[in-house]
Amino acid sequence: MRYEKLKSVVLTVLVLFSILLTWNLWTYQPHYETMESSNYVQEVTLSEKQEVQKIIQPDRMLFHLKGGHYGTNNPGELEKFIKELSKWTFTDVKEYTAKVPNIKSLMVGAGNAEVDFSGEVPIELYRSVLNIEARKVPSFTFDRIIINVGNLEKEYGIVYFVSTKSHKVYMGHISLANASQFYHDFVKNADQYPRYFAFDTPDKQIFLPDQETKMTTYKYLPVTLNSEEFKDALFSDPSFVQKSIVKQGEEYTNGSSKMTVNYASSMLFYVNPTAEDHYVDNPYDLVKRSIDFVNEHGGWTDDFHFVSQNVKNSSVIFRLYSMNGYPVFNDTGLSEINEVWGQNEINKYVRPNISLDLPLTSEMQLVKMPSGHDALKILLTKKNFRPELLEDIVLGYRMERDADENRLIVLEPSWFYRYDNIWGQITTDDLGGQAHGLE
């Protein structure tokens, strides 16, 4: 009898212990230290991120007044204009091509102000700058904005977005108050700007400065950018990347992608051959993705502007601009950021591995550049030159190493022209006589 009682007590204790263990398992909450989310791609910032209006900037403004043409590429004036533009409200934006018998005449109409961009800008992307009052805006690109203030007696102002490449025109309205303010701030005294003249080609007009232009020659002691920071930014898992010292510089690879830094040319090349082709099929996605990519690692180490996009090749180019608002050219691509996109990631990224920072003030020299008449004369007398293939002529800078001090970078003023999709230079030896091709 005692044995049976003992068994009952032991069984009861075991049951109670089992219940206690079960309860603890159900209610137990282990204390773990909070883990930071691990992301292989480190936060790398070589320079500040930039907004769209900083990267997509106009090259100049032209004013067509009383049969004359006046213009400026002054960065301060252009920035002032973009701030004014961003305050406007655009309405009724729609295609207007069929109603324009002659695009050239539309652009140079009396009282028109013309804003020129280097590349075809997707309107969807530029909506971050413009206040367009519409849920849905037609998809188009433009390289000219024409503001008509020739007739302020209407109830509204008219703005045209023109593509000189596709020959399409889109029109929108702004308030009469905006148009009147623009006239007062910019157009009314535009004849104080340098005078321009027009050179006619079969499908466009090229405007050139009528007189000599004063420009400054610059010299810089460049700053070499940190290759390790680019490695951390471009490779998905930097810990698997191996570094090698090669003949011309450094090489980084993870077995598939490769980044090469060339000391002699100061260029960085990143190639990801595993990226599949033909991801983007529209200009908006291509340009936006390209700007976002550079912003992710703060790659705007100098004043780079968007200058071209090619959906067929999935490529975008950003060009260096001087502090006084002129484009900078170089034979080896040292003045450009070039991106080529694959299906979901960057396929090729080519850019300078230096930053110009501040110019050496003691080395700055003021020079007078010949007029547009002189530059045009040289081109028109070239053997086998076909005016219909001439796309643009601009003042700019040639970027090269200093002949006496290789450490220094020189920006030398010169005339440049785009002919059959290729940029070339007119040399300064009596305006050159001979033109050098640029890639």
Phi, psi and omega per residue, in radians:
M1 nan -0.747 3.103
R2 -1.103 -0.620 -3.129
Y3 -1.106 -0.726 3.134
E4 -1.142 -0.701 3.114
K5 -1.116 -0.712 -3.136
L6 -1.102 -0.733 3.108
K7 -1.074 -0.712 -3.132
S8 -1.126 -0.713 3.136
V9 -1.124 -0.819 -3.137
V10 -1.084 -0.736 3.141
L11 -1.112 -0.695 3.127
T12 -1.107 -0.761 3.124
V13 -1.074 -0.736 3.140
L14 -1.132 -0.717 3.123
V15 -1.114 -0.771 3.120
L16 -1.105 -0.694 3.132
F17 -1.150 -0.668 3.110
S18 -1.132 -0.722 3.105
I19 -1.082 -0.726 -3.135
L20 -1.104 -0.768 3.126
L21 -1.111 -0.713 3.121
T22 -1.091 -0.736 3.121
W23 -1.093 -0.750 3.132
N24 -1.113 -0.682 3.117
L25 -1.123 -0.693 -3.137
W26 -1.188 -0.656 -2.996
T27 -1.776 -0.049 -3.070
Y28 -1.255 2.274 3.071
Q29 -2.184 1.782 -3.100
P30 -1.137 2.616 3.136
H31 -1.718 1.895 3.079
Y32 -1.920 2.539 3.018
E33 -1.274 2.457 -3.138
T34 -1.124 2.260 3.129
M35 -1.744 2.347 3.049
E36 -1.207 2.467 3.114
S37 -1.088 2.224 -3.093
S38 -1.619 2.141 3.091
N39 -2.201 2.181 -3.067
Y40 -1.062 -0.653 -3.109
V41 -1.381 1.983 -3.076
Q42 -1.334 2.738 3.067
E43 -1.346 1.883 -3.099
V44 -2.097 2.267 3.120
T45 -2.370 1.821 3.099
L46 -1.352 -0.558 3.135
S47 -2.638 -3.045 -3.099
E48 -1.319 2.590 2.998
K49 -1.231 2.691 -3.084
Q50 -2.206 2.533 3.076
E51 -1.387 2.884 -3.093
V52 -0.987 -0.758 -3.068
Q53 -1.173 -0.301 3.088
K54 -1.429 -0.588 -3.108
I55 -1.549 -0.718 3.104
I56 -1.690 1.661 -3.090
Q57 -2.116 2.567 3.045
P58 -1.232 2.665 3.097
D59 -1.435 -0.559 -3.128
R60 -2.950 2.935 2.992
M61 -2.053 2.442 3.058
L62 -2.130 2.530 3.117
F63 -2.172 2.187 -3.110
H64 -1.829 1.785 -3.009
L65 -2.235 2.169 2.985
K66 0.859 0.765 3.100
G67 1.445 -0.076 3.118
G68 -1.921 2.846 -3.135
H69 -2.247 2.292 -3.100
Y70 -2.336 2.551 -3.068
G71 -2.697 2.906 3.094
T72 -2.630 2.538 2.992
N73 -2.072 0.288 -3.139
N74 -1.057 2.126 -3.089
P75 -0.999 -0.632 3.130
G76 -1.141 -0.731 3.114
E77 -1.159 -0.708 -3.137
L78 -1.172 -0.684 3.105
E79 -1.126 -0.709 3.101
K80 -1.070 -0.710 3.137
F81 -1.165 -0.767 -3.122
I82 -1.099 -0.646 3.072
K83 -1.091 -0.703 3.099
E84 -1.139 -0.778 -3.126
L85 -1.047 -0.678 -3.079
S86 -1.221 -0.235 3.119
K87 -1.531 -0.251 -3.092
W88 -1.357 2.743 2.995
T89 -1.963 2.119 -3.128
F90 -1.695 2.306 3.125
T91 -2.218 2.819 3.039
D92 0.943 0.754 3.124
V93 -1.320 2.083 -3.103
K94 -2.692 2.863 -3.124
E95 -1.206 2.472 -3.061
Y96 -2.303 0.135 -3.004
T97 -0.969 -0.803 -3.047
A98 -1.105 -0.367 -3.106
K99 -1.661 0.097 -3.131
V100 -1.949 1.797 -3.122
P101 -1.204 -0.511 -3.101
N102 -2.562 1.920 -3.086
I103 -1.148 -0.674 3.139
K104 -1.045 -0.738 3.130
S105 -1.154 -0.656 3.118
L106 -1.061 -0.751 -3.030
M107 -1.212 -0.589 -3.056
V108 -1.818 0.340 3.122
G109 -1.033 2.598 -3.103
A110 -1.007 2.262 3.124
G111 1.544 -0.015 -3.132
N112 -1.426 2.493 2.957
A113 -1.914 2.337 -3.057
E114 -2.057 2.235 3.120
V115 -1.968 2.056 -3.018
D116 -1.795 2.296 3.026
F117 -1.962 2.634 -3.130
S118 -1.245 -0.694 -3.064
G119 -2.052 2.972 3.097
E120 -1.336 1.996 -3.037
V121 -1.652 2.195 3.066
P122 -1.228 2.220 -3.102
I123 -1.092 -0.578 3.134
E124 -1.057 -0.654 3.141
L125 -1.298 -0.660 -3.102
Y126 -1.345 -0.075 3.045
R127 -1.144 -0.300 3.063
S128 -1.284 -0.257 3.075
V129 -1.761 -0.733 -3.101
L130 -1.631 2.548 3.059
N131 -1.712 1.601 -3.118
I132 -1.707 2.092 -3.054
E133 -1.536 1.472 3.126
A134 -2.975 2.477 3.091
R135 -1.201 -0.681 -3.107
K136 -2.266 2.242 3.129
V137 -2.021 2.421 3.105
P138 -0.955 2.549 3.123
S139 -1.480 2.072 3.118
F140 -2.749 2.918 3.033
T141 -2.073 2.754 -3.132
F142 -2.571 2.708 2.985
D143 -2.263 0.070 3.051
R144 -2.421 2.421 2.944
I145 -2.033 2.142 -3.127
I146 -1.937 2.127 3.132
I147 -1.891 2.026 -3.092
N148 -1.628 1.978 3.079
V149 -2.172 0.404 -3.141
G150 -1.274 -0.374 -3.128
N151 -2.384 1.709 -3.115
L152 -1.661 0.303 3.103
E153 -1.580 -0.132 3.088
K154 -1.349 3.076 -3.125
E155 -1.486 -0.076 -3.095
Y156 -2.712 2.886 3.016
G157 -1.717 2.764 -3.099
I158 -2.047 2.359 3.082
V159 -2.202 2.320 3.108
Y160 -1.965 2.427 2.996
F161 -1.892 2.063 -2.995
V162 -2.076 2.389 2.975
S163 -1.892 1.931 3.112
T164 -1.293 -0.221 3.128
K165 -1.478 -0.855 -3.124
S166 -1.630 -0.131 -3.138
H167 1.050 0.732 3.090
K168 -2.002 2.618 -3.102
V169 -2.279 2.342 3.021
Y170 -2.133 2.505 -3.063
M171 -2.116 2.545 3.041
G172 -2.496 2.910 -3.129
H173 -1.978 2.579 2.957
I174 -2.203 2.900 -3.109
S175 -1.211 2.706 3.087
L176 -1.076 -0.583 3.123
A177 -1.123 -0.736 3.104
N178 -1.118 -0.773 -3.140
A179 -1.108 -0.730 -3.132
S180 -1.157 -0.707 3.124
Q181 -1.145 -0.701 3.106
F182 -1.096 -0.736 3.106
Y183 -1.063 -0.765 -3.097
H184 -1.183 -0.713 -3.042
D185 -1.421 -0.538 -2.986
F186 -2.167 -0.796 -2.953
V187 -1.424 -0.682 -2.996
K188 -0.922 -0.757 -3.094
N189 -1.968 0.495 -3.078
A190 -1.158 -0.351 3.139
D191 -1.224 -0.024 3.030
Q192 -1.429 -0.268 3.086
Y193 -1.340 2.860 3.085
P194 -0.998 2.539 -3.120
R195 -1.471 2.502 3.126
Y196 -2.111 2.805 3.004
F197 -2.241 2.774 -3.067
A198 -1.803 2.367 2.970
F199 -1.947 2.143 -3.065
D200 -1.522 2.252 2.924
T201 -1.948 2.987 -3.081
P202 -0.954 -0.572 -3.062
D203 -2.181 0.101 3.124
K204 -2.808 3.014 3.034
Q205 -2.048 2.342 3.099
I206 -1.872 2.179 -3.085
F207 -1.764 2.293 -3.068
L208 -2.263 2.595 3.121
P209 -1.105 2.342 -3.044
D210 -1.318 -0.477 -3.085
Q211 -2.101 3.108 3.051
E212 -1.099 2.675 -3.130
T213 -2.142 2.279 3.083
K214 -1.433 2.237 3.107
M215 -2.360 2.856 -3.091
T216 -1.975 2.363 2.990
T217 -1.503 2.299 -3.089
Y218 -2.014 2.594 2.952
K219 -2.243 2.426 -3.105
Y220 -2.255 2.550 2.892
L221 -1.718 1.750 -2.971
P222 -1.204 2.688 3.068
V223 -1.779 2.205 3.111
T224 -1.359 2.271 -3.123
L225 -1.382 2.746 -3.062
N226 -1.381 1.957 -3.126
S227 -1.111 -0.596 -3.136
E228 -1.103 -0.622 3.119
E229 -1.188 -0.681 3.046
F230 -1.118 -0.687 3.098
K231 -1.036 -0.823 -3.139
D232 -1.109 -0.539 -3.094
A233 -1.429 -0.615 -2.963
L234 -1.613 -0.502 -3.129
F235 -1.650 2.416 -3.080
S236 -1.135 -0.590 3.088
D237 -2.346 1.593 -3.066
P238 -1.043 -0.406 -3.094
S239 -1.174 -0.332 3.124
F240 -1.685 0.069 -3.087
V241 -1.538 2.332 3.111
Q242 -1.864 2.415 -3.129
K243 -1.846 2.405 3.078
S244 -2.301 2.532 3.021
I245 -1.616 2.072 -3.127
V246 -1.945 3.104 -3.016
K247 -0.994 -0.773 -3.047
Q248 -1.688 -0.079 -3.109
G249 2.890 -2.149 -3.081
E250 -2.216 2.666 3.099
E251 -2.398 2.319 3.135
Y252 -2.151 2.355 3.125
T253 -2.643 2.612 3.037
N254 -1.969 0.279 -3.135
G255 1.789 -0.419 3.103
S256 -2.178 -0.994 3.111
S257 -1.498 2.704 -3.121
K258 -2.490 2.398 3.044
M259 -2.113 2.225 -3.133
T260 -2.112 2.315 3.060
V261 -1.978 2.079 -3.112
N262 -1.728 2.013 -3.106
Y263 -1.144 -0.691 -3.047
A264 -1.182 -0.770 -3.102
S265 -1.608 -0.162 -3.079
S266 1.004 0.636 -3.131
M267 -1.997 2.585 3.059
L268 -2.012 2.278 3.133
F269 -2.136 2.165 3.051
Y270 -2.124 2.235 -3.125
V271 -2.255 2.287 3.067
N272 -2.122 1.552 -3.049
P273 -1.206 -0.230 -3.134
T274 -1.414 -0.209 3.130
A275 -1.192 2.221 -3.129
E276 -1.304 2.653 -3.051
D277 -1.397 2.863 2.901
H278 1.063 0.965 3.053
Y279 -1.445 -0.939 -3.019
V280 -1.511 2.463 3.126
D281 -2.247 0.257 3.090
N282 -2.627 2.639 -3.062
P283 -1.069 -0.630 -3.097
Y284 -1.052 -0.927 -3.126
D285 -1.073 -0.685 -3.096
L286 -1.136 -0.868 -3.087
V287 -1.250 -0.716 3.137
K288 -1.080 -0.809 -3.140
R289 -1.073 -0.659 -3.122
S290 -1.184 -0.729 3.094
I291 -1.160 -0.778 -3.141
D292 -1.051 -0.694 -3.116
F293 -1.049 -0.820 3.135
V294 -1.204 -0.632 3.109
N295 -1.101 -0.561 -3.087
E296 -1.061 -0.532 3.101
H297 -2.070 0.293 3.079
G298 1.030 0.793 -3.027
G299 -1.433 0.070 3.122
W300 -1.456 1.227 -3.038
T301 -1.364 -0.184 3.018
D302 -2.471 -3.026 -3.088
D303 -1.477 1.487 -3.138
F304 -1.698 2.427 3.091
H305 -2.113 2.582 3.020
F306 -1.146 2.277 3.141
V307 -2.225 -0.344 3.124
S308 -2.880 2.679 3.031
Q309 -2.485 2.552 -3.127
N310 -2.396 1.780 -3.094
V311 -1.122 -0.645 -3.127
K312 -1.031 -0.705 -3.133
N313 -1.714 0.012 -3.111
S314 0.946 0.726 -3.059
S315 -2.175 2.620 3.098
V316 -2.403 2.470 3.118
I317 -2.166 2.336 3.001
F318 -2.009 2.362 -3.081
R319 -2.009 2.545 3.048
L320 -1.218 2.424 3.056
Y321 -2.109 2.539 -3.134
S322 -1.293 2.916 -3.109
M323 -1.180 -0.307 3.089
N324 -1.797 0.285 2.914
G325 1.605 0.344 -3.132
Y326 -1.916 2.560 3.093
P327 -1.212 2.602 -3.109
V328 -2.006 2.333 -3.080
F329 -2.122 2.607 3.112
N330 -2.644 2.471 -3.073
D331 -1.076 -0.598 -3.009
T332 -1.783 0.125 3.116
G333 1.549 0.210 -3.084
L334 -1.162 -0.297 -3.126
S335 -1.818 0.318 -3.069
E336 -2.328 2.664 2.872
I337 -1.956 2.119 -3.062
N338 -2.090 2.200 3.127
E339 -2.136 2.401 3.004
V340 -2.198 2.273 -3.010
W341 -1.848 2.514 2.988
G342 -1.720 -2.696 -3.036
Q343 -1.232 -0.864 -3.093
N344 -2.183 -0.034 -3.072
E345 -2.685 2.977 -3.114
I346 -1.150 2.391 3.114
N347 -1.713 -0.719 3.126
K348 -2.551 2.398 -3.127
Y349 -2.396 1.991 -3.096
V350 -2.182 2.260 -3.049
R351 -2.821 2.894 3.044
P352 -1.237 2.616 3.085
N353 -1.840 0.423 3.106
I354 -2.325 2.824 3.021
S355 -2.207 2.473 -3.074
L356 -1.433 -0.439 3.111
D357 0.986 -2.134 -3.066
L358 -1.904 2.511 3.122
P359 -1.291 2.727 3.049
L360 -1.385 1.870 -3.017
T361 -1.079 -0.541 -3.127
S362 -1.217 -0.303 -3.099
E363 -1.755 -0.036 -3.106
M364 -1.281 2.338 3.137
Q365 -2.310 2.430 3.108
L366 -1.601 2.262 3.127
V367 -2.263 2.752 3.071
K368 -1.837 2.145 3.115
M369 -1.619 2.452 -3.139
P370 -1.019 2.742 -3.107
S371 -1.181 2.939 3.063
G372 -1.099 -0.516 3.096
H373 -1.052 -0.764 -3.117
D374 -1.193 -0.737 3.132
A375 -1.114 -0.756 -3.131
L376 -1.132 -0.670 -3.132
K377 -1.042 -0.722 3.133
I378 -1.084 -0.766 -3.115
L379 -1.157 -0.756 -3.064
L380 -1.198 -0.354 3.119
T381 -1.659 0.022 3.082
K382 -1.205 2.488 -3.134
K383 -1.127 2.334 3.096
N384 1.144 0.302 3.121
F385 -1.275 2.308 -3.130
R386 -2.023 1.893 -3.083
P387 -0.969 -0.531 -3.122
E388 -1.167 -0.300 3.113
L389 -1.638 -0.081 3.114
L390 -1.366 2.149 -3.071
E391 -1.845 -0.535 -3.133
D392 -2.928 2.703 2.996
I393 -2.359 2.228 -3.080
V394 -2.462 2.681 2.902
L395 -1.417 2.492 3.139
G396 -2.856 -2.811 -3.124
Y397 -2.216 2.436 2.974
R398 -1.651 2.223 -3.087
M399 -1.775 2.178 -3.138
E400 -2.735 2.946 3.067
R401 -1.279 2.540 3.100
D402 -1.171 2.331 -3.080
A403 -1.136 -0.570 -3.102
D404 -1.625 -0.519 -3.118
E405 -2.325 1.730 -2.996
N406 -1.094 -0.391 -3.133
R407 -1.202 -0.418 -3.041
L408 -1.563 2.592 3.030
I409 -1.852 2.303 -3.120
V410 -1.943 2.358 2.958
L411 -1.890 1.909 -3.058
E412 -1.870 2.166 3.137
P413 -1.068 2.515 3.114
S414 -2.860 2.933 3.018
W415 -1.656 2.436 3.117
F416 -2.264 2.681 3.131
Y417 -2.491 2.563 3.083
R418 -1.850 2.078 -3.032
Y419 -2.315 2.043 -3.141
D420 0.935 0.824 3.058
N421 1.261 0.198 3.132
I422 -2.217 2.342 3.104
W423 -1.441 2.418 3.059
G424 -2.351 2.877 -3.119
Q425 -2.026 2.468 2.943
I426 -1.685 2.072 -3.056
T427 -1.211 2.862 -3.081
T428 -1.651 0.090 3.071
D429 -1.377 1.637 -2.983
D430 1.002 0.630 -2.973
L431 1.199 0.396 2.899
G432 1.572 -0.879 -3.000
G433 1.204 -0.608 -3.103
Q434 -2.192 2.420 -3.126
A435 -1.838 2.451 3.120
H436 -1.801 2.354 3.134
G437 -1.377 2.528 3.071
L438 -2.095 2.550 3.091
E439 -1.371 nan nan
